Amino acid sequence: MRAVVQRVKKASVSVQGKDISKIDNGIVVFLGVAEGDTMEDVDYLAEKIVGLRIFEDEEGKMNKSVQDIDAAILIVSQFTLLGDVRKGRRPSFSKAAHPKEAQKLYKALIEACKKKVKAVEEGQFQAEMLVNVLNDGPVTILIDSDKQF
């Protein structure tokens, strides 16, 4: 699994012109599920995401997590994070998980985060979404469960 985590002042997702989710202060997680990913990857990412210390403490140091400041998480499925452009210019998505498996793990990550954080919102799986993000910092972190070992 690959996640791009962005610290935000606010973010929202709309599908076909209708807002389906929004958060204020917190993080947006763009999630790509790879072929072969498992619940171990979900558990690893959930722990990393909710514990990621990217919010400033009283001294201005990035020392607090989304849990520490009681902020929200917005998780958006994005298979294009698995795009491989090493050969040519058009991305290959052959490493992305089959949609049925990807959706199962995407939902599992949402549920795992909900057990740790009060406010967790989500995008719409396999929909064409407009994601509006007001980056804070900007702070953007890449987490790849394949690189945990």
ABEGO torsion letter per residue (X at the ends): XBBBBBBBABBBBBBGGBBABBBBBEBBBBBBBBBGBBAAAAAAAAAAAAABBABBBAAGBBABBAAAAGBBBBBBBBAAAABBAABEABBBAAABBBAAAAAAAAAAAAAAAAAABABBBBBBBGBBBBBBBBBBOBBBBBBBAAAAX
